[in-house]
Amino acid sequence: MYWNGHDMNGWDWFAMSIGTVLLWALFITGVVLLFRTLNRVPEPPRTPTAAAPEQLLAERFARGEIDEEKYRRSLAVLRGDGPTLAKH
């Protein structure tokens, strides 16, 4: 089991020292990550900020991108009481 007569040479000491430093670094990193995970403030759920189609249409009309006739036609289509694109 012990081929070197129960003694350690220079390389054994070096390997043991590096192993000990790496073990402590791994342990400290794990403790820090665990601490950060447990103390994290929960974020509020993200809600989509997509606006309603009628609101987008009203914004385009307010910016002057479309005229009143186009606005009224598009609004009627959105509400379902105007001409539709699909034919039955």
A tleap script that builds the chain and sets N, CA, C and O, in Angstrom:
source leaprc.protein.ff14SB
mol = sequence {
  NMET TYR TRP ASN GLY HIE ASP MET ASN GLY
  TRP ASP TRP PHE ALA MET SER ILE GLY THR
  VAL LEU LEU TRP ALA LEU PHE ILE THR GLY
  VAL VAL LEU LEU PHE ARG THR LEU ASN ARG
  VAL PRO GLU PRO PRO ARG THR PRO THR ALA
  ALA ALA PRO GLU GLN LEU LEU ALA GLU ARG
  PHE ALA ARG GLY GLU ILE ASP GLU GLU LYS
  TYR ARG ARG SER LEU ALA VAL LEU ARG GLY
  ASP GLY PRO THR LEU ALA LYS CHIE
}
set mol.1.N position { 0.806 -1.180 0.000 }
set mol.1.CA position { 0.000 0.000 0.000 }
set mol.1.C position { 0.858 1.256 0.000 }
set mol.1.O position { 0.587 2.190 -0.755 }
set mol.2.N position { 1.879 1.289 0.830 }
set mol.2.CA position { 2.779 2.439 0.848 }
set mol.2.C position { 4.071 2.048 0.140 }
set mol.2.O position { 4.870 1.282 0.678 }
set mol.3.N position { 4.271 2.563 -1.042 }
set mol.3.CA position { 5.448 2.191 -1.825 }
set mol.3.C position { 6.649 3.060 -1.497 }
set mol.3.O position { 7.784 2.703 -1.815 }
set mol.4.N position { 6.405 4.202 -0.861 }
set mol.4.CA position { 7.529 5.098 -0.593 }
set mol.4.C position { 7.934 5.090 0.889 }
set mol.4.O position { 8.535 6.054 1.362 }
set mol.5.N position { 7.628 4.071 1.589 }
set mol.5.CA position { 8.066 3.946 2.969 }
set mol.5.C position { 7.381 4.907 3.919 }
set mol.5.O position { 8.022 5.365 4.865 }
set mol.6.N position { 6.144 5.230 3.724 }
set mol.6.CA position { 5.344 6.111 4.585 }
set mol.6.C position { 5.831 7.560 4.581 }
set mol.6.O position { 5.429 8.338 5.446 }
set mol.7.N position { 6.656 7.929 3.664 }
set mol.7.CA position { 7.137 9.314 3.588 }
set mol.7.C position { 6.592 9.977 2.337 }
set mol.7.O position { 6.197 9.308 1.382 }
set mol.8.N position { 6.575 11.315 2.358 }
set mol.8.CA position { 6.120 12.072 1.200 }
set mol.8.C position { 7.305 12.834 0.631 }
set mol.8.O position { 8.078 13.440 1.374 }
set mol.9.N position { 7.445 12.803 -0.682 }
set mol.9.CA position { 8.500 13.592 -1.302 }
set mol.9.C position { 7.952 14.962 -1.674 }
set mol.9.O position { 6.824 15.297 -1.312 }
set mol.10.N position { 8.729 15.746 -2.386 }
set mol.10.CA position { 8.339 17.114 -2.740 }
set mol.10.C position { 7.087 17.207 -3.589 }
set mol.10.O position { 6.254 18.087 -3.375 }
set mol.11.N position { 6.943 16.290 -4.570 }
set mol.11.CA position { 5.771 16.325 -5.434 }
set mol.11.C position { 4.508 15.940 -4.671 }
set mol.11.O position { 3.430 16.454 -4.967 }
set mol.12.N position { 4.621 15.072 -3.727 }
set mol.12.CA position { 3.451 14.711 -2.920 }
set mol.12.C position { 2.951 15.902 -2.102 }
set mol.12.O position { 1.748 16.148 -2.012 }
set mol.13.N position { 3.884 16.624 -1.516 }
set mol.13.CA position { 3.515 17.817 -0.758 }
set mol.13.C position { 2.878 18.863 -1.673 }
set mol.13.O position { 1.891 19.500 -1.307 }
set mol.14.N position { 3.448 19.029 -2.854 }
set mol.14.CA position { 2.916 20.009 -3.815 }
set mol.14.C position { 1.487 19.624 -4.225 }
set mol.14.O position { 0.591 20.468 -4.218 }
set mol.15.N position { 1.280 18.370 -4.574 }
set mol.15.CA position { -0.044 17.913 -5.001 }
set mol.15.C position { -1.053 18.047 -3.864 }
set mol.15.O position { -2.191 18.460 -4.085 }
set mol.16.N position { -0.635 17.700 -2.650 }
set mol.16.CA position { -1.539 17.813 -1.518 }
set mol.16.C position { -1.882 19.282 -1.236 }
set mol.16.O position { -3.024 19.597 -0.900 }
set mol.17.N position { -0.916 20.162 -1.368 }
set mol.17.CA position { -1.162 21.591 -1.130 }
set mol.17.C position { -2.125 22.160 -2.166 }
set mol.17.O position { -3.065 22.873 -1.816 }
set mol.18.N position { -1.895 21.849 -3.438 }
set mol.18.CA position { -2.790 22.327 -4.503 }
set mol.18.C position { -4.197 21.741 -4.311 }
set mol.18.O position { -5.194 22.443 -4.473 }
set mol.19.N position { -4.264 20.470 -3.968 }
set mol.19.CA position { -5.571 19.841 -3.735 }
set mol.19.C position { -6.320 20.490 -2.586 }
set mol.19.O position { -7.533 20.687 -2.662 }
set mol.20.N position { -5.601 20.824 -1.521 }
set mol.20.CA position { -6.242 21.464 -0.372 }
set mol.20.C position { -6.757 22.848 -0.737 }
set mol.20.O position { -7.869 23.219 -0.360 }
set mol.21.N position { -5.953 23.615 -1.472 }
set mol.21.CA position { -6.381 24.957 -1.892 }
set mol.21.C position { -7.606 24.854 -2.797 }
set mol.21.O position { -8.553 25.624 -2.636 }
set mol.22.N position { -7.606 23.924 -3.739 }
set mol.22.CA position { -8.757 23.763 -4.631 }
set mol.22.C position { -10.005 23.294 -3.870 }
set mol.22.O position { -11.118 23.724 -4.173 }
set mol.23.N position { -9.818 22.428 -2.900 }
set mol.23.CA position { -10.947 21.975 -2.092 }
set mol.23.C position { -11.572 23.127 -1.322 }
set mol.23.O position { -12.795 23.268 -1.305 }
set mol.24.N position { -10.746 23.955 -0.682 }
set mol.24.CA position { -11.274 25.110 0.051 }
set mol.24.C position { -11.922 26.125 -0.895 }
set mol.24.O position { -12.945 26.718 -0.555 }
set mol.25.N position { -11.337 26.329 -2.074 }
set mol.25.CA position { -11.938 27.260 -3.046 }
set mol.25.C position { -13.310 26.753 -3.479 }
set mol.25.O position { -14.256 27.533 -3.594 }
set mol.26.N position { -13.416 25.465 -3.715 }
set mol.26.CA position { -14.702 24.880 -4.094 }
set mol.26.C position { -15.718 24.998 -2.966 }
set mol.26.O position { -16.881 25.320 -3.209 }
set mol.27.N position { -15.299 24.746 -1.762 }
set mol.27.CA position { -16.186 24.847 -0.607 }
set mol.27.C position { -16.668 26.284 -0.401 }
set mol.27.O position { -17.860 26.513 -0.197 }
set mol.28.N position { -15.755 27.248 -0.453 }
set mol.28.CA position { -16.127 28.654 -0.254 }
set mol.28.C position { -17.039 29.132 -1.371 }
set mol.28.O position { -17.996 29.863 -1.117 }
set mol.29.N position { -16.756 28.728 -2.612 }
set mol.29.CA position { -17.619 29.098 -3.734 }
set mol.29.C position { -19.023 28.540 -3.542 }
set mol.29.O position { -20.008 29.234 -3.792 }
set mol.30.N position { -19.117 27.306 -3.106 }
set mol.30.CA position { -20.428 26.698 -2.857 }
set mol.30.C position { -21.206 27.425 -1.775 }
set mol.30.O position { -22.412 27.636 -1.907 }
set mol.31.N position { -20.517 27.811 -0.697 }
set mol.31.CA position { -21.180 28.528 0.395 }
set mol.31.C position { -21.653 29.897 -0.085 }
set mol.31.O position { -22.765 30.312 0.239 }
set mol.32.N position { -20.823 30.601 -0.850 }
set mol.32.CA position { -21.209 31.926 -1.361 }
set mol.32.C position { -22.399 31.806 -2.301 }
set mol.32.O position { -23.338 32.596 -2.203 }
set mol.33.N position { -22.383 30.836 -3.208 }
set mol.33.CA position { -23.507 30.662 -4.131 }
set mol.33.C position { -24.786 30.279 -3.395 }
set mol.33.O position { -25.869 30.754 -3.739 }
set mol.34.N position { -24.666 29.429 -2.392 }
set mol.34.CA position { -25.835 29.065 -1.598 }
set mol.34.C position { -26.386 30.273 -0.847 }
set mol.34.O position { -27.600 30.468 -0.796 }
set mol.35.N position { -25.516 31.075 -0.269 }
set mol.35.CA position { -25.929 32.278 0.443 }
set mol.35.C position { -26.638 33.256 -0.496 }
set mol.35.O position { -27.678 33.818 -0.151 }
set mol.36.N position { -26.061 33.454 -1.688 }
set mol.36.CA position { -26.682 34.378 -2.650 }
set mol.36.C position { -28.030 33.862 -3.131 }
set mol.36.O position { -28.956 34.645 -3.344 }
set mol.37.N position { -28.143 32.560 -3.302 }
set mol.37.CA position { -29.411 31.987 -3.764 }
set mol.37.C position { -30.501 32.125 -2.702 }
set mol.37.O position { -31.643 32.457 -3.020 }
set mol.38.N position { -30.152 31.872 -1.461 }
set mol.38.CA position { -31.151 31.937 -0.400 }
set mol.38.C position { -31.546 33.365 -0.043 }
set mol.38.O position { -32.651 33.580 0.454 }
set mol.39.N position { -30.688 34.340 -0.278 }
set mol.39.CA position { -30.985 35.731 0.063 }
set mol.39.C position { -31.481 36.551 -1.118 }
set mol.39.O position { -31.613 37.771 -1.010 }
set mol.40.N position { -31.754 35.907 -2.234 }
set mol.40.CA position { -32.217 36.631 -3.418 }
set mol.40.C position { -33.650 37.098 -3.212 }
set mol.40.O position { -34.499 36.346 -2.733 }
set mol.41.N position { -33.909 38.348 -3.580 }
set mol.41.CA position { -35.262 38.898 -3.500 }
set mol.41.C position { -36.034 38.392 -4.716 }
set mol.41.O position { -35.581 38.565 -5.848 }
set mol.42.N position { -37.184 37.772 -4.499 }
set mol.42.CA position { -37.937 37.253 -5.646 }
set mol.42.C position { -38.415 38.394 -6.545 }
set mol.42.O position { -38.902 39.422 -6.077 }
set mol.43.N position { -38.260 38.176 -7.844 }
set mol.43.CA position { -38.715 39.173 -8.812 }
set mol.43.C position { -40.207 39.012 -9.039 }
set mol.43.O position { -40.727 37.897 -9.031 }
set mol.44.N position { -40.894 40.131 -9.243 }
set mol.44.CA position { -42.323 40.013 -9.556 }
set mol.44.C position { -42.490 39.356 -10.928 }
set mol.44.O position { -41.626 39.496 -11.794 }
set mol.45.N position { -43.581 38.651 -11.123 }
set mol.45.CA position { -43.778 38.002 -12.426 }
set mol.45.C position { -43.868 39.045 -13.527 }
set mol.45.O position { -44.477 40.103 -13.374 }
set mol.46.N position { -43.243 38.706 -14.633 }
set mol.46.CA position { -43.261 39.636 -15.764 }
set mol.46.C position { -44.559 39.476 -16.531 }
set mol.46.O position { -44.966 38.369 -16.883 }
set mol.47.N position { -45.197 40.603 -16.778 }
set mol.47.CA position { -46.432 40.585 -17.545 }
set mol.47.C position { -46.158 41.189 -18.912 }
set mol.47.O position { -45.417 42.165 -19.031 }
set mol.48.N position { -46.745 40.616 -19.923 }
set mol.48.CA position { -46.526 41.184 -21.250 }
set mol.48.C position { -47.118 42.590 -21.328 }
set mol.48.O position { -48.196 42.847 -20.792 }
set mol.49.N position { -46.425 43.472 -21.981 }
set mol.49.CA position { -46.869 44.857 -22.077 }
set mol.49.C position { -47.488 45.148 -23.441 }
set mol.49.O position { -47.517 46.295 -23.887 }
set mol.50.N position { -47.970 44.124 -24.081 }
set mol.50.CA position { -48.587 44.326 -25.389 }
set mol.50.C position { -49.898 45.091 -25.228 }
set mol.50.O position { -50.731 44.759 -24.385 }
set mol.51.N position { -50.059 46.106 -26.044 }
set mol.51.CA position { -51.263 46.929 -25.980 }
set mol.51.C position { -52.370 46.271 -26.800 }
set mol.51.O position { -52.114 45.458 -27.688 }
set mol.52.N position { -53.573 46.637 -26.483 }
set mol.52.CA position { -54.723 46.138 -27.219 }
set mol.52.C position { -54.691 46.704 -28.645 }
set mol.52.O position { -54.196 47.810 -28.862 }
set mol.53.N position { -55.216 45.952 -29.612 }
set mol.53.CA position { -55.202 46.425 -31.000 }
set mol.53.C position { -55.907 47.769 -31.184 }
set mol.53.O position { -55.470 48.600 -31.979 }
set mol.54.N position { -56.998 47.979 -30.447 }
set mol.54.CA position { -57.704 49.261 -30.567 }
set mol.54.C position { -56.838 50.410 -30.067 }
set mol.54.O position { -56.865 51.506 -30.628 }
set mol.55.N position { -56.075 50.157 -29.014 }
set mol.55.CA position { -55.193 51.192 -28.482 }
set mol.55.C position { -54.084 51.522 -29.484 }
set mol.55.O position { -53.748 52.691 -29.679 }
set mol.56.N position { -53.521 50.497 -30.113 }
set mol.56.CA position { -52.483 50.740 -31.124 }
set mol.56.C position { -53.049 51.530 -32.300 }
set mol.56.O position { -52.392 52.428 -32.826 }
set mol.57.N position { -54.252 51.198 -32.701 }
set mol.57.CA position { -54.893 51.915 -33.789 }
set mol.57.C position { -55.131 53.374 -33.414 }
set mol.57.O position { -54.911 54.270 -34.229 }
set mol.58.N position { -55.579 53.612 -32.186 }
set mol.58.CA position { -55.805 54.981 -31.720 }
set mol.58.C position { -54.493 55.766 -31.666 }
set mol.58.O position { -54.471 56.955 -31.983 }
set mol.59.N position { -53.407 55.112 -31.270 }
set mol.59.CA position { -52.109 55.794 -31.235 }
set mol.59.C position { -51.638 56.164 -32.635 }
set mol.59.O position { -51.089 57.247 -32.842 }
set mol.60.N position { -51.851 55.268 -33.597 }
set mol.60.CA position { -51.479 55.588 -34.993 }
set mol.60.C position { -52.299 56.766 -35.521 }
set mol.60.O position { -51.779 57.624 -36.234 }
set mol.61.N position { -53.585 56.799 -35.163 }
set mol.61.CA position { -54.434 57.908 -35.588 }
set mol.61.C position { -53.987 59.215 -34.932 }
set mol.61.O position { -53.969 60.263 -35.577 }
set mol.62.N position { -53.629 59.150 -33.656 }
set mol.62.CA position { -53.186 60.353 -32.942 }
set mol.62.C position { -51.865 60.887 -33.504 }
set mol.62.O position { -51.642 62.098 -33.517 }
set mol.63.N position { -51.003 59.999 -33.961 }
set mol.63.CA position { -49.729 60.443 -34.544 }
set mol.63.C position { -49.890 60.934 -35.970 }
set mol.63.O position { -48.958 61.509 -36.534 }
set mol.64.N position { -51.058 60.718 -36.563 }
set mol.64.CA position { -51.297 61.177 -37.923 }
set mol.64.C position { -50.835 60.185 -38.982 }
set mol.64.O position { -50.708 60.547 -40.151 }
set mol.65.N position { -50.583 58.948 -38.592 }
set mol.65.CA position { -50.145 57.941 -39.558 }
set mol.65.C position { -51.292 57.490 -40.453 }
set mol.65.O position { -51.074 57.108 -41.603 }
set mol.66.N position { -52.514 57.535 -39.926 }
set mol.66.CA position { -53.688 57.158 -40.716 }
set mol.66.C position { -54.727 58.261 -40.594 }
set mol.66.O position { -54.744 59.000 -39.610 }
set mol.67.N position { -55.597 58.371 -41.598 }
set mol.67.CA position { -56.644 59.390 -41.544 }
set mol.67.C position { -57.876 58.845 -40.827 }
set mol.67.O position { -57.921 57.679 -40.433 }
set mol.68.N position { -58.879 59.718 -40.665 }
set mol.68.CA position { -60.061 59.345 -39.893 }
set mol.68.C position { -60.844 58.226 -40.554 }
set mol.68.O position { -61.361 57.348 -39.863 }
set mol.69.N position { -60.941 58.238 -41.857 }
set mol.69.CA position { -61.690 57.198 -42.567 }
set mol.69.C position { -61.042 55.823 -42.357 }
set mol.69.O position { -61.726 54.843 -42.063 }
set mol.70.N position { -59.737 55.768 -42.509 }
set mol.70.CA position { -59.016 54.503 -42.304 }
set mol.70.C position { -59.154 54.054 -40.843 }
set mol.70.O position { -59.309 52.865 -40.562 }
set mol.71.N position { -59.093 55.020 -39.924 }
set mol.71.CA position { -59.242 54.692 -38.498 }
set mol.71.C position { -60.604 54.067 -38.222 }
set mol.71.O position { -60.692 53.039 -37.551 }
set mol.72.N position { -61.669 54.684 -38.736 }
set mol.72.CA position { -63.021 54.173 -38.476 }
set mol.72.C position { -63.244 52.804 -39.128 }
set mol.72.O position { -63.876 51.929 -38.535 }
set mol.73.N position { -62.726 52.618 -40.348 }
set mol.73.CA position { -62.866 51.318 -41.008 }
set mol.73.C position { -62.132 50.231 -40.227 }
set mol.73.O position { -62.673 49.150 -39.992 }
set mol.74.N position { -60.900 50.527 -39.829 }
set mol.74.CA position { -60.108 49.539 -39.091 }
set mol.74.C position { -60.725 49.239 -37.736 }
set mol.74.O position { -60.724 48.089 -37.294 }
set mol.75.N position { -61.249 50.254 -37.076 }
set mol.75.CA position { -61.882 50.052 -35.777 }
set mol.75.C position { -63.133 49.186 -35.914 }
set mol.75.O position { -63.403 48.341 -35.061 }
set mol.76.N position { -63.896 49.396 -36.990 }
set mol.76.CA position { -65.086 48.575 -37.224 }
set mol.76.C position { -64.704 47.119 -37.472 }
set mol.76.O position { -65.387 46.206 -37.009 }
set mol.77.N position { -63.614 46.905 -38.204 }
set mol.77.CA position { -63.156 45.537 -38.454 }
set mol.77.C position { -62.716 44.884 -37.149 }
set mol.77.O position { -63.026 43.719 -36.898 }
set mol.78.N position { -61.998 45.630 -36.323 }
set mol.78.CA position { -61.526 45.072 -35.052 }
set mol.78.C position { -62.686 44.705 -34.129 }
set mol.78.O position { -62.630 43.703 -33.417 }
set mol.79.N position { -63.713 45.508 -34.146 }
set mol.79.CA position { -64.861 45.256 -33.265 }
set mol.79.C position { -65.811 44.218 -33.841 }
set mol.79.O position { -66.715 43.753 -33.147 }
set mol.80.N position { -65.614 43.851 -35.104 }
set mol.80.CA position { -66.417 42.788 -35.692 }
set mol.80.C position { -67.672 43.251 -36.394 }
set mol.80.O position { -68.447 42.412 -36.855 }
set mol.81.N position { -67.913 44.552 -36.498 }
set mol.81.CA position { -69.134 45.011 -37.162 }
set mol.81.C position { -68.828 45.658 -38.515 }
set mol.81.O position { -69.663 46.373 -39.068 }
set mol.82.N position { -67.655 45.409 -39.034 }
set mol.82.CA position { -67.288 45.951 -40.339 }
set mol.82.C position { -66.953 44.833 -41.300 }
set mol.82.O position { -67.108 43.657 -40.971 }
set mol.83.N position { -66.495 45.192 -42.485 }
set mol.83.CA position { -66.134 44.156 -43.461 }
set mol.83.C position { -64.952 43.337 -42.948 }
set mol.83.O position { -64.046 43.847 -42.290 }
set mol.84.N position { -65.000 42.067 -43.270 }
set mol.84.CA position { -63.927 41.182 -42.823 }
set mol.84.C position { -63.074 40.770 -44.017 }
set mol.84.O position { -63.493 40.902 -45.167 }
set mol.85.N position { -61.886 40.275 -43.735 }
set mol.85.CA position { -60.991 39.850 -44.800 }
set mol.85.C position { -61.330 38.454 -45.281 }
set mol.85.O position { -61.161 38.156 -46.463 }
set mol.86.N position { -61.795 37.606 -44.412 }
set mol.86.CA position { -62.133 36.228 -44.805 }
set mol.86.C position { -63.566 36.165 -45.296 }
set mol.86.O position { -64.469 36.737 -44.685 }
set mol.87.N position { -63.770 35.467 -46.401 }
set mol.87.CA position { -65.112 35.303 -46.955 }
set mol.87.C position { -65.645 33.944 -46.559 }
set mol.87.O position { -64.916 32.953 -46.575 }
set mol.88.N position { -66.911 33.898 -46.205 }
set mol.88.CA position { -67.522 32.629 -45.775 }
set mol.88.C position { -68.240 31.980 -46.922 }
set mol.88.O position { -68.817 30.905 -46.760 }
savepdb mol mol.pdb
quit
